[in-house]
């Protein structure tokens, strides 16, 4: 029997490889599984390197969550609102309303359920 820590570590490594292998729309598919089709972002550049964000976005969001919940800090480079402001679809205004929306497309590809939007609004909010 494989120890639980080894099994979890292996699963985490495989998930990281899948996320790292996700491609933007327009890139050539590399296998039998259709690649995620991601709509382009609104901004000029991401807050960090693409490869870094693919591998670490969940940890950055968890850290930001802890700062917000425990410290009351509601600003930051890696806030969920910042992500939504840039990555919300131009057609749906959301990051998770359809299969081509930013968060939904990649998370569906790697079979990861996102629970952020059970509490948070996945849509771009109108700016005053």
C-alpha positions as CSV (number, residue, x, y, z in Angstrom):
1,X,0.0,0.0,0.0
2,X,1.2,3.5,-0.9
3,X,1.5,5.9,2.1
4,X,-1.1,8.7,1.9
5,X,1.7,11.4,1.8
6,X,3.3,9.8,-1.2
7,X,0.0,9.3,-3.0
8,X,-1.0,13.0,-2.3
9,X,2.4,14.2,-3.4
10,X,2.2,12.3,-6.6
11,X,-1.3,13.6,-7.3
12,X,-0.2,17.1,-6.6
13,X,2.7,16.8,-9.0
14,X,0.5,15.4,-11.8
15,X,-2.0,18.2,-11.3
16,X,0.9,20.7,-11.5
17,X,2.0,19.2,-14.7
18,X,-1.5,19.4,-16.2
19,X,-1.9,23.0,-15.2
20,X,1.6,23.9,-16.5
21,X,0.6,22.2,-19.8
22,X,-2.6,24.2,-20.3
23,X,-2.4,26.4,-23.4
24,X,-4.0,29.6,-24.6
25,X,-6.7,29.5,-27.3
26,X,-5.1,29.3,-30.7
27,X,-2.2,27.0,-29.7
28,X,-2.1,23.7,-31.4
29,X,-3.6,20.8,-29.4
30,X,-1.0,18.2,-28.3
31,X,-3.1,15.1,-27.5
32,X,-6.5,13.5,-27.6
33,X,-7.9,15.7,-24.8
34,X,-9.1,19.1,-26.1
35,X,-7.0,22.0,-24.7
36,X,-8.8,24.7,-22.8
37,X,-10.2,27.5,-24.9
38,X,-9.5,30.7,-22.9
39,X,-10.7,34.1,-23.9
40,X,-8.0,36.9,-23.8
41,X,-7.5,39.1,-20.8
42,X,-8.5,42.8,-20.6
43,X,-5.1,44.1,-19.3
44,X,-1.8,44.5,-21.0
45,X,0.2,42.1,-18.8
46,X,-0.5,39.7,-15.9
47,X,0.7,40.5,-12.4
48,X,3.3,37.8,-12.7
49,X,4.9,35.4,-15.3
50,X,2.4,33.1,-17.0
51,X,4.2,29.9,-16.0
52,X,4.5,31.1,-12.4
53,X,0.7,32.0,-12.3
54,X,-0.3,28.6,-13.7
55,X,1.6,26.8,-11.0
56,X,1.0,29.2,-8.0
57,X,-2.3,31.1,-8.5
58,X,-4.1,28.9,-6.0
59,X,-1.5,29.5,-3.3
60,X,-1.4,33.3,-4.0
61,X,-5.2,33.4,-3.7
62,X,-5.2,31.4,-0.5
63,X,-2.6,33.7,1.0
64,X,-4.6,36.8,-0.1
65,X,-7.7,35.2,1.4
66,X,-5.9,34.7,4.8
67,X,-4.7,38.4,4.7
68,X,-8.3,39.5,4.1
69,X,-10.1,37.3,6.6
70,X,-7.6,37.5,9.4
71,X,-6.0,40.9,8.9
72,X,-8.7,42.9,7.2
73,X,-6.4,43.7,4.3
74,X,-8.6,44.1,1.2
75,X,-6.1,45.3,-1.4
76,X,-3.3,43.5,-3.1
77,X,-1.6,42.5,-6.3
78,X,-3.1,39.0,-6.1
79,X,-6.7,39.8,-4.9
80,X,-9.6,37.9,-6.5
81,X,-11.2,41.2,-7.5
82,X,-8.0,42.1,-9.4
83,X,-8.1,38.8,-11.2
84,X,-11.8,39.1,-12.2
85,X,-11.3,42.8,-13.3
86,X,-8.7,41.6,-15.9
87,X,-9.9,38.1,-16.8
88,X,-13.7,38.5,-16.9
89,X,-15.1,37.5,-20.3
90,X,-16.0,40.4,-22.6
91,X,-19.2,38.6,-23.6
92,X,-20.4,37.2,-20.2
93,X,-18.6,39.5,-17.9
94,X,-17.7,36.5,-15.8
95,X,-14.7,34.2,-15.2
96,X,-16.8,31.1,-14.7
97,X,-20.2,31.5,-16.4
98,X,-19.4,29.5,-19.5
99,X,-16.9,26.8,-20.6
100,X,-14.7,29.4,-22.3
101,X,-14.5,31.8,-19.4
102,X,-11.0,32.2,-17.9
103,X,-11.3,30.1,-14.6
104,X,-13.9,27.6,-15.8
105,X,-12.0,26.5,-18.9
106,X,-8.8,25.5,-17.2
107,X,-10.3,24.1,-14.1
108,X,-12.6,21.9,-16.2
109,X,-9.6,20.7,-18.2
110,X,-7.7,19.6,-15.1
111,X,-10.9,18.3,-13.4
112,X,-10.6,20.7,-10.4
113,X,-13.8,22.1,-8.8
114,X,-13.5,25.8,-8.0
115,X,-15.4,26.9,-5.0
116,X,-14.4,30.6,-4.9
117,X,-17.7,31.6,-6.5
118,X,-20.0,30.0,-4.0
119,X,-19.3,33.2,-2.0
120,X,-17.7,35.6,-4.5
121,X,-19.3,37.2,-7.5
122,X,-17.6,35.8,-10.7
123,X,-18.6,38.8,-12.7
124,X,-16.9,42.1,-13.5
125,X,-18.5,44.8,-11.5
126,X,-19.3,48.1,-13.2
127,X,-16.9,50.8,-12.3
128,X,-18.5,54.1,-11.0
